[in-house]
Amino acid sequence: MASNSALRSSFAAGFPLFAGPMYDRLSAPGATALLAGLLALMIPLPYVPRVVHYFLVLMTTKYL
């Protein structure tokens, strides 16, 4: 939870630094589509450690 909050806060602090040039260069639809695509790619990230842990336990458990 703390790392998520720290990452969100640092992204929020840095966003104004690159948002203006990004929207100028890509225009509003392009920059918004880029951000939406990045966010869509990040959807499964919270589940990755859980799945990796499940498979590690599955591979190391003898009695299943």
Buried (B, 14 or more C-beta within 10 A) or exposed (E): EEEEEEEEEEEEEEEEEEEEEBEEEBEEEEBEEEBEEEEEEEEEEEEEEEEEEEEEEEEEEEEE
